[in-house]
């Protein structure tokens, strides 16, 4: 999963987030505190306490990254 794919995933769900380039990847910090890092290798790391959003990202990643509409997340509206 690339940073572009993760950005699209979050945007489609109306998730408010800040995006920062970090060494070897991109960090996405969501409005309610979730931190998700998309590394240049394709690895994605959900950091912090498990939430609905982090579970959705993990499920999406496990499914091969196909974007499907699931409504709004717990991260808040954009």
C-alpha positions, 0 to 999 in steps of 0.5 A: 500500500502506497501513501497515495493509496492510503491518502485516497482511502482516508479521503474517501472516508472523509477522515481529517488528517495531517500528512508529513513526509518522514524518513522512508515514508509518509505519516498520517495523523488523524483528527482523533489521534490515530497515526498511520505510517505508509513506508516506501516499501509498501508496509503500513503501520497503525500506531496507538490504541486500536480504533475503528479506523485502524481496524479498517486500514488493517482489513483494507490492507489484508484485502489487497487494498481495494477501496470500498465505501464503508461510510465515515470513520471515527477520525472525524469529517474533513 
